[in-house]
Amino acid sequence: MDALEIYLRNHWAGAAAGVDFARRAARSHSDREVARVLDGVAQDIAEDRDQLARLMDTLGVGRGHVMPLAARAVERLGRLKPNGRIVRRSPVSDVLEIEGLRSAVIGKRAGWESLRVLARDDSRLDVAVLDALIARADDQLRRLEEAHTMSVEAQLLTPRGPGRP
C-alpha cells in the first residue's frame, strides 16, 4: 500500500465517522435554529464523503472496511464522556460537539488542500473540483463558527453569582 492510499483511507475513515457524528449532533442539539445549521453541515459532510469516494475511485484507491468501522466505533465510544449528568444529555455537549465538528472540518479541508497540491502533477485530479471543496469547507467552518457562538451564549453564559440576572 503506498502513502497516498494510506492517506486517503485515513480520510475515508474520518469521513465515515464524521457523517455519523454530524448527523447525531444535528439531531440532538437543544436549539432548533442551531440544529438546522448543523443539519445543513451534516448534509454537506455526507456529500463531501461521496466526493472523496469518487476521487478515490479515480485514483484507484480502495476504501477498505476496517478503518471506517473502527472510526465509527471510536465516535460512539466518545459519547461516553463524563458530562456532569448521569442519564440526561449535558447542555455543554452542544458546545463540545460543535467544537469537534469544527476540528473535523479543518482536517477535511487539509485533505482537500493536500490533493490540490498533488493535482499539479496528476491530471486525474480536477483542480476546480478541489478548489470548490476547499471553499465549501470554508463555508462549513463559517456556519459552524456562528452555531458555536450561539451555543456558547445559550449554554455557558449563565448567572453565576449574587445579584447577576
C-alpha positions in Angstrom: 0.0 0.0 0.0 1.5 3.3 -1.0 1.5 6.5 1.1 -1.4 8.2 -0.9 -3.6 5.1 -0.4 -2.9 5.1 3.3 -3.5 8.9 3.5 -6.8 8.6 1.6 -8.0 5.6 3.6 -7.4 7.6 6.8 -9.5 10.5 5.4 -12.2 8.0 4.3 -12.4 6.6 7.8 -12.6 10.1 9.3 -15.4 10.9 6.7 -17.4 7.8 7.7 -17.2 8.7 11.4 -17.7 12.4 10.6 -21.0 11.9 8.8 -22.4 9.9 11.7 -21.1 12.4 14.3 -22.5 15.4 12.3 -25.9 13.8 11.9 -26.1 12.9 15.6 -25.1 16.4 16.7 -27.8 17.9 14.5 -30.4 15.6 15.9 -29.6 16.1 19.5 -28.8 19.8 19.7 -31.1 21.6 22.1 -31.5 24.8 20.0 -33.6 24.2 16.9 -32.1 27.0 14.9 -28.6 25.7 15.6 -29.8 22.2 14.8 -30.9 23.3 11.4 -27.5 24.8 10.7 -25.9 21.5 11.9 -28.2 19.5 9.7 -27.1 21.5 6.7 -23.5 21.0 7.6 -24.1 17.3 8.1 -25.7 17.0 4.6 -22.6 18.8 3.2 -20.3 16.4 5.0 -22.1 13.4 3.6 -21.8 14.9 0.1 -18.1 15.6 0.7 -17.7 11.9 1.8 -19.3 10.9 -1.5 -16.9 13.2 -3.4 -14.0 11.7 -1.6 -15.2 8.2 -2.7 -15.3 9.4 -6.3 -11.8 10.8 -6.0 -10.5 7.6 -4.5 -12.1 5.7 -7.4 -10.5 8.0 -9.9 -7.1 7.4 -8.2 -7.7 3.6 -8.0 -7.6 3.6 -4.2 -9.9 1.1 -2.4 -11.8 2.3 0.6 -11.4 -0.8 2.8 -13.9 -1.6 5.6 -11.9 -2.0 8.8 -10.8 1.6 9.4 -14.2 3.1 8.8 -15.8 0.6 11.2 -13.1 1.4 13.8 -13.6 5.1 13.4 -17.3 4.8 13.9 -16.7 2.7 17.0 -14.4 5.4 18.4 -17.0 8.0 17.6 -19.6 6.0 19.5 -17.3 5.5 22.4 -16.7 9.2 22.6 -20.3 9.6 23.6 -19.5 8.0 27.0 -17.5 11.1 28.2 -18.1 12.5 31.7 -20.5 15.4 31.3 -21.8 16.0 34.8 -25.0 14.1 34.1 -26.0 10.5 34.8 -28.9 10.0 32.4 -29.6 13.2 30.6 -27.5 15.0 28.0 -25.5 17.8 29.3 -26.0 21.3 27.7 -22.2 21.5 27.5 -22.4 18.7 24.9 -24.0 21.1 22.4 -20.8 23.3 22.6 -18.3 20.5 22.6 -19.9 18.7 19.6 -19.7 21.8 17.5 -16.1 22.2 18.5 -15.5 18.6 17.4 -17.2 19.2 14.1 -15.1 22.3 13.5 -11.9 20.3 14.1 -13.1 17.6 11.8 -13.9 20.1 9.0 -10.4 21.7 9.4 -8.9 18.2 9.0 -11.1 17.6 5.9 -10.1 20.9 4.4 -6.4 20.0 4.9 -7.1 16.8 3.0 -8.6 18.7 0.1 -5.5 21.1 0.2 -3.2 18.1 0.0 -5.0 16.7 -3.0 -4.9 20.2 -4.5 -1.1 20.1 -4.2 -1.0 16.7 -5.9 -3.2 17.9 -8.7 -0.3 20.0 -10.0 1.3 16.7 -11.2 -1.7 14.4 -11.5 -4.2 15.2 -14.3 -6.7 12.7 -12.8 -7.4 15.3 -10.1 -9.6 18.2 -11.1 -8.2 21.4 -9.6 -11.6 23.2 -10.0 -13.4 20.4 -8.0 -10.8 20.6 -5.3 -11.0 24.4 -5.1 -14.8 24.1 -4.8 -14.3 21.6 -2.0 -11.9 23.9 -0.1 -14.3 26.8 -0.5 -17.2 24.6 0.7 -15.2 23.6 3.8 -14.6 27.3 4.5 -18.3 27.9 4.3 -18.9 25.0 6.7 -16.4 26.5 9.1 -18.1 29.8 8.9 -21.5 28.3 9.7 -20.1 26.2 12.5 -18.5 29.3 14.0 -21.8 31.0 14.0 -23.5 28.0 15.6 -20.7 27.7 18.1 -21.2 31.4 19.2 -25.0 30.8 19.6 -24.4 27.7 21.6 -21.8 29.3 23.9 -24.1 32.2 24.6 -27.0 29.8 25.3 -25.2 27.2 27.3 -22.3 28.8 29.0 -23.5 32.4 29.7 -25.4 31.6 32.9 -25.8 33.7 36.0 -23.1 32.7 38.5 -23.2 35.0 41.4 -25.3 37.0 43.7 -27.0 39.9 42.1 -26.5 38.6 38.5 -29.6 38.4 36.4 
